[in-house]
């Protein structure tokens, strides 16, 4: 996976394995869909990050009651992990695309 672009998700502070990962509610498996590298989950398959783009024009259209949600499709990454001796769950983790990572 090191030469291919990766979509990255930071592990929460103190997160320890085992990790259970879901993308859009579908289970993903370490070694098959992602690898754990330091404080990161690295996915070789493309993930669509959430984009916050609500300019003035978009806000005005929303205020008139017209929905413009079709372009907001994003993948959702959820994680179950151990921390401080108990099972924890994190939802909607931030996806960082390959072009945003300076290595």
Backbone as ProteinMPNN parsed JSONL, in Angstrom:
{"seq_chain_A": "XXXXXXXXXXXXXXXXXXXXXXXXXXXXXXXXXXXXXXXXXXXXXXXXXXXXXXXXXXXXXXXXXXXXXXXXXXXXXXXXXXXXXXXXXXXXXXXXXXXXXXX", "coords_chain_A": {"N_chain_A": [[0.807, -1.198, 0.0], [2.125, 1.157, 0.254], [3.118, 2.562, -2.036], [0.888, 3.271, -3.465], [-1.771, 5.724, -3.654], [-3.271, 6.82, -0.591], [-6.177, 7.055, 1.442], [-6.74, 8.699, 4.363], [-7.389, 8.261, 7.851], [-7.381, 9.58, 10.996], [-6.612, 7.982, 14.045], [-8.447, 8.064, 17.112], [-7.255, 9.786, 20.065], [-5.381, 7.798, 22.247], [-6.439, 5.416, 21.319], [-6.529, 1.913, 21.007], [-5.819, -1.343, 19.596], [-8.086, -4.191, 19.582], [-9.286, -3.01, 16.372], [-12.38, -2.185, 15.045], [-13.876, -1.452, 12.072], [-16.078, 0.518, 10.113], [-17.361, 1.528, 6.983], [-19.652, 3.631, 5.752], [-21.513, 2.073, 7.094], [-20.837, -0.511, 6.382], [-18.843, -3.297, 7.198], [-15.272, -3.145, 7.441], [-12.076, -4.638, 6.93], [-8.943, -5.086, 8.525], [-5.942, -5.234, 6.71], [-7.217, -6.208, 4.474], [-8.96, -4.146, 3.581], [-7.896, -1.863, 4.719], [-4.932, -0.549, 6.352], [-3.234, -0.331, 9.502], [-1.239, 2.22, 10.512], [0.9, 3.515, 12.57], [-0.615, 6.233, 14.029], [-2.708, 6.177, 12.284], [-5.399, 5.087, 10.145], [-5.166, 3.634, 7.064], [-6.508, 3.687, 3.936], [-6.734, 2.009, 0.841], [-8.617, 2.083, -1.099], [-10.624, 4.51, -2.737], [-12.069, 7.102, -0.757], [-14.715, 9.334, -0.042], [-14.376, 12.456, 1.215], [-16.088, 14.535, 3.637], [-17.291, 17.624, 2.597], [-17.24, 20.937, 3.452], [-18.994, 23.322, 2.217], [-20.581, 26.037, 2.1], [-21.437, 28.574, 0.711], [-22.482, 32.023, 0.246], [-24.493, 32.108, -1.78], [-25.425, 29.462, -1.8], [-26.452, 29.254, 0.803], [-28.558, 31.086, 0.611], [-30.233, 29.816, -1.264], [-30.929, 27.546, 0.224], [-32.361, 28.788, 2.273], [-34.66, 29.546, 0.936], [-36.026, 27.26, 0.814], [-35.442, 25.391, -1.051], [-33.975, 22.349, -1.711], [-30.563, 21.435, -1.852], [-28.914, 19.178, -1.682], [-27.715, 17.061, -2.995], [-25.031, 17.121, -3.823], [-23.6, 16.692, -1.558], [-22.783, 14.182, -0.85], [-20.956, 11.974, 1.022], [-18.494, 9.717, 2.317], [-18.796, 7.815, 5.332], [-16.926, 7.126, 8.13], [-16.737, 4.903, 10.739], [-15.639, 3.791, 13.975], [-14.706, 1.253, 16.259], [-12.973, 0.713, 19.237], [-10.416, 0.044, 21.741], [-9.808, 1.842, 24.752], [-8.385, 3.197, 27.633], [-9.016, 0.89, 29.058], [-11.61, 0.16, 28.329], [-14.258, -0.478, 25.9], [-14.66, 1.709, 23.191], [-16.355, 4.037, 21.001], [-16.217, 5.737, 17.954], [-17.583, 8.077, 15.717], [-18.234, 9.174, 12.358], [-15.581, 9.924, 11.501], [-12.928, 12.059, 10.406], [-11.989, 12.15, 7.024], [-9.016, 12.182, 5.246], [-7.891, 13.083, 2.193], [-5.522, 11.751, -0.294], [-4.105, 13.876, -1.593], [-4.034, 15.856, 0.3], [-2.22, 15.187, 2.208], [0.955, 15.715, 3.355], [3.865, 14.126, 2.914]], "CA_chain_A": [[0.0, 0.0, 0.0], [2.972, 2.329, 0.44], [3.305, 3.333, -3.26], [-0.417, 3.719, -3.949], [-2.361, 6.784, -2.832], [-4.104, 6.338, 0.504], [-7.124, 7.944, 2.1], [-6.276, 8.548, 5.734], [-8.27, 8.597, 8.956], [-6.611, 9.59, 12.242], [-7.189, 7.268, 15.178], [-8.645, 8.925, 18.277], [-6.204, 9.767, 21.086], [-5.441, 6.664, 23.164], [-7.069, 4.243, 20.703], [-5.713, 0.701, 20.946], [-6.524, -2.457, 18.969], [-8.5, -4.405, 18.195], [-10.088, -1.986, 15.738], [-13.48, -2.593, 14.179], [-14.082, -0.29, 11.213], [-17.184, 0.496, 9.164], [-17.482, 2.641, 6.044], [-21.063, 3.694, 5.357], [-22.217, 0.971, 7.731], [-20.306, -1.797, 5.912], [-17.593, -3.613, 7.897], [-14.006, -3.178, 6.711], [-11.155, -5.507, 7.654], [-7.527, -4.745, 8.456], [-5.187, -6.056, 5.781], [-7.998, -6.362, 3.247], [-9.487, -2.844, 3.175], [-7.081, -0.785, 5.278], [-3.856, -0.944, 7.251], [-2.999, 0.583, 10.614], [0.14, 2.693, 10.428], [1.042, 4.531, 13.611], [-1.894, 6.791, 14.507], [-3.559, 6.32, 11.105], [-5.98, 4.037, 9.319], [-4.864, 4.003, 5.678], [-7.36, 2.965, 2.995], [-6.249, 2.082, -0.542], [-9.761, 2.382, -1.955], [-11.018, 5.916, -2.572], [-13.136, 7.517, 0.144], [-15.133, 10.707, -0.328], [-14.455, 13.221, 2.465], [-17.15, 15.53, 3.784], [-16.844, 18.945, 2.174], [-18.056, 22.012, 4.006], [-18.996, 24.456, 1.298], [-21.865, 26.722, 2.149], [-21.24, 29.98, 0.39], [-23.65, 32.896, 0.371], [-25.535, 31.672, -2.721], [-25.956, 28.179, -1.33], [-27.27, 29.539, 1.986], [-29.785, 31.748, 0.162], [-31.087, 28.801, -1.874], [-31.456, 26.725, 1.318], [-33.354, 29.588, 2.998], [-35.904, 29.596, 0.172], [-36.684, 25.963, 0.928], [-35.01, 24.498, -2.133], [-32.902, 21.463, -1.254], [-29.413, 21.27, -2.748], [-28.096, 18.266, -0.899], [-27.178, 15.975, -3.816], [-23.573, 17.183, -3.958], [-22.987, 16.547, -0.247], [-22.544, 12.768, -0.589], [-19.623, 11.707, 1.56], [-18.375, 8.465, 3.049], [-18.78, 7.942, 6.786], [-16.07, 6.112, 8.756], [-16.984, 4.692, 12.173], [-14.573, 2.976, 14.559], [-14.792, 0.744, 17.632], [-11.594, 0.494, 19.681], [-10.213, 0.036, 23.187], [-9.076, 2.964, 25.341], [-8.574, 3.272, 29.086], [-9.573, -0.356, 29.569], [-12.989, -0.115, 27.922], [-14.584, -0.349, 24.481], [-15.101, 3.052, 22.81], [-16.875, 4.122, 19.638], [-16.101, 7.059, 17.336], [-18.368, 8.123, 14.487], [-17.98, 10.229, 11.377], [-14.186, 10.36, 11.562], [-12.514, 12.878, 9.264], [-11.222, 11.498, 5.954], [-8.027, 13.07, 4.636], [-7.522, 12.516, 0.892], [-4.075, 11.684, -0.542], [-3.503, 15.155, -1.986], [-3.962, 16.734, 1.476], [-1.207, 14.674, 3.125], [2.346, 16.002, 2.97], [4.703, 13.082, 3.546]], "C_chain_A": [[0.846, 1.256, 0.0], [3.143, 3.169, -0.821], [2.0, 3.9, -3.797], [-0.926, 4.86, -3.08], [-3.237, 6.179, -1.737], [-5.001, 7.451, 1.025], [-6.952, 7.668, 3.572], [-7.312, 9.008, 6.746], [-7.439, 8.494, 10.23], [-7.356, 8.796, 13.31], [-7.392, 8.246, 16.331], [-7.493, 8.775, 19.273], [-6.426, 8.586, 22.023], [-6.057, 5.406, 22.591], [-6.079, 3.09, 20.591], [-6.512, -0.409, 20.271], [-7.159, -3.376, 20.019], [-9.396, -3.272, 17.691], [-11.171, -2.645, 14.888], [-13.884, -1.349, 13.403], [-15.272, -0.527, 10.289], [-17.079, 1.711, 8.269], [-18.901, 2.586, 5.5], [-21.851, 2.503, 5.898], [-21.756, -0.417, 7.33], [-18.996, -2.091, 6.638], [-16.395, -3.638, 6.95], [-13.0, -3.914, 7.581], [-9.706, -5.101, 7.424], [-6.8, -5.738, 7.562], [-5.893, -6.258, 4.454], [-8.451, -5.007, 2.703], [-8.643, -1.667, 3.652], [-5.921, -1.396, 6.059], [-3.805, 0.081, 8.383], [-1.518, 0.927, 10.574], [0.305, 3.831, 11.429], [-0.311, 4.952, 14.136], [-2.932, 6.903, 13.384], [-4.161, 5.004, 10.651], [-5.747, 4.5, 7.888], [-5.64, 3.086, 4.74], [-6.801, 3.118, 1.585], [-7.387, 2.35, -1.513], [-10.219, 3.811, -1.698], [-12.181, 6.092, -1.599], [-13.462, 8.969, -0.165], [-15.258, 11.465, 0.988], [-15.629, 14.194, 2.447], [-16.571, 16.889, 3.425], [-17.796, 19.981, 2.744], [-17.978, 23.191, 3.054], [-20.395, 25.061, 1.263], [-21.626, 28.206, 1.961], [-22.552, 30.745, 0.5], [-24.796, 32.429, -0.527], [-26.201, 30.385, -2.271], [-26.866, 28.389, -0.123], [-28.598, 30.181, 1.578], [-30.747, 30.738, -0.462], [-31.709, 27.926, -0.797], [-32.539, 27.476, 2.089], [-34.688, 29.654, 2.261], [-36.641, 28.263, 0.211], [-36.328, 24.992, -0.171], [-33.852, 23.66, -1.625], [-31.805, 21.342, -2.29], [-28.42, 20.318, -2.077], [-27.406, 17.197, -1.727], [-25.658, 15.958, -3.906], [-22.867, 17.009, -2.622], [-22.727, 15.082, 0.11], [-21.107, 12.579, -0.137], [-19.644, 10.353, 2.248], [-18.307, 8.762, 4.544], [-17.959, 6.791, 7.351], [-16.365, 6.094, 10.253], [-15.958, 3.699, 12.689], [-14.946, 2.533, 15.972], [-13.386, 0.333, 18.03], [-11.564, 0.415, 21.201], [-9.436, 1.29, 23.592], [-9.398, 2.997, 26.822], [-9.299, 2.06, 29.641], [-11.011, -0.649, 29.191], [-13.169, 0.083, 26.419], [-15.146, 1.05, 24.236], [-15.602, 3.015, 21.373], [-16.747, 5.568, 19.153], [-16.844, 7.032, 16.009], [-17.973, 9.314, 13.635], [-16.573, 10.806, 11.493], [-13.811, 11.094, 10.281], [-11.648, 12.073, 8.304], [-10.282, 12.536, 5.347], [-7.577, 12.444, 3.321], [-6.012, 12.575, 0.652], [-3.434, 13.031, -0.837], [-3.36, 16.112, -0.809], [-2.881, 16.313, 2.465], [0.177, 14.984, 2.586], [3.242, 15.0, 3.689], [6.156, 13.382, 3.416]], "O_chain_A": [[0.315, 2.341, -0.238], [3.3, 4.385, -0.712], [2.007, 4.904, -4.51], [-0.562, 4.962, -1.909], [-3.868, 5.142, -1.942], [-4.627, 8.624, 1.043], [-7.011, 6.513, 3.994], [-8.015, 9.997, 6.54], [-6.859, 7.446, 10.514], [-8.571, 8.922, 13.461], [-6.591, 9.163, 16.509], [-6.833, 7.737, 19.306], [-7.529, 8.393, 22.534], [-6.19, 4.412, 23.306], [-4.946, 3.264, 20.142], [-7.74, -0.427, 20.354], [-6.801, -3.331, 21.196], [-10.15, -2.661, 18.449], [-10.893, -3.556, 14.108], [-14.198, -0.315, 13.993], [-15.454, -1.621, 9.754], [-16.748, 2.803, 8.733], [-19.297, 1.608, 4.865], [-22.749, 1.99, 5.231], [-22.235, -1.407, 7.883], [-18.121, -1.227, 6.693], [-16.494, -4.091, 5.81], [-13.051, -3.836, 8.809], [-9.291, -4.812, 6.302], [-7.024, -6.945, 7.653], [-5.247, -6.457, 3.425], [-8.341, -4.749, 1.505], [-8.675, -0.593, 3.05], [-5.921, -2.583, 6.382], [-4.271, 1.211, 8.237], [-0.657, 0.047, 10.599], [-0.099, 4.965, 11.17], [-1.075, 4.123, 14.632], [-3.915, 7.633, 13.513], [-3.537, 3.948, 10.75], [-6.089, 5.628, 7.535], [-5.456, 1.869, 4.747], [-6.436, 4.22, 1.175], [-7.15, 2.799, -2.634], [-10.201, 4.271, -0.556], [-13.147, 5.329, -1.618], [-12.574, 9.746, -0.514], [-16.138, 11.163, 1.795], [-16.097, 14.615, 1.389], [-15.494, 17.259, 3.892], [-19.008, 19.907, 2.542], [-17.02, 23.964, 3.079], [-21.261, 24.641, 0.495], [-21.614, 28.984, 2.915], [-23.597, 30.173, 0.811], [-25.942, 32.361, -0.083], [-27.421, 30.25, -2.361], [-27.929, 27.774, -0.031], [-29.644, 29.853, 2.138], [-31.952, 30.799, -0.213], [-32.89, 27.591, -0.883], [-33.526, 26.875, 2.513], [-35.735, 29.801, 2.89], [-37.755, 28.15, -0.3], [-36.86, 23.883, -0.218], [-32.852, 24.204, -1.156], [-32.084, 21.166, -3.476], [-27.238, 20.631, -1.931], [-26.566, 16.476, -1.189], [-25.06, 14.892, -4.049], [-21.647, 17.163, -2.553], [-22.474, 14.778, 1.276], [-20.165, 12.974, -0.825], [-20.691, 9.899, 2.708], [-17.826, 9.815, 4.963], [-18.251, 5.624, 7.09], [-16.262, 7.111, 10.94], [-15.463, 2.861, 11.936], [-15.435, 3.326, 16.776], [-12.683, -0.319, 17.258], [-12.563, 0.685, 21.866], [-8.535, 1.74, 22.883], [-10.554, 2.843, 27.218], [-10.095, 2.172, 30.573], [-11.586, -1.618, 29.686], [-12.35, 0.72, 25.756], [-16.004, 1.519, 24.983], [-15.31, 2.083, 20.625], [-17.125, 6.504, 19.858], [-16.741, 6.061, 15.259], [-17.453, 10.317, 14.125], [-16.394, 12.021, 11.572], [-14.32, 10.783, 9.204], [-10.7, 11.403, 8.713], [-10.705, 13.632, 4.98], [-6.947, 11.386, 3.327], [-5.304, 13.344, 1.302], [-2.326, 13.3, -0.373], [-2.628, 17.096, -0.913], [-2.648, 17.004, 3.456], [0.53, 14.562, 1.485], [3.362, 15.022, 4.914], [6.99, 12.611, 3.89]]}, "name": "protein", "num_of_chains": 1, "seq": "XXXXXXXXXXXXXXXXXXXXXXXXXXXXXXXXXXXXXXXXXXXXXXXXXXXXXXXXXXXXXXXXXXXXXXXXXXXXXXXXXXXXXXXXXXXXXXXXXXXXXXX"}
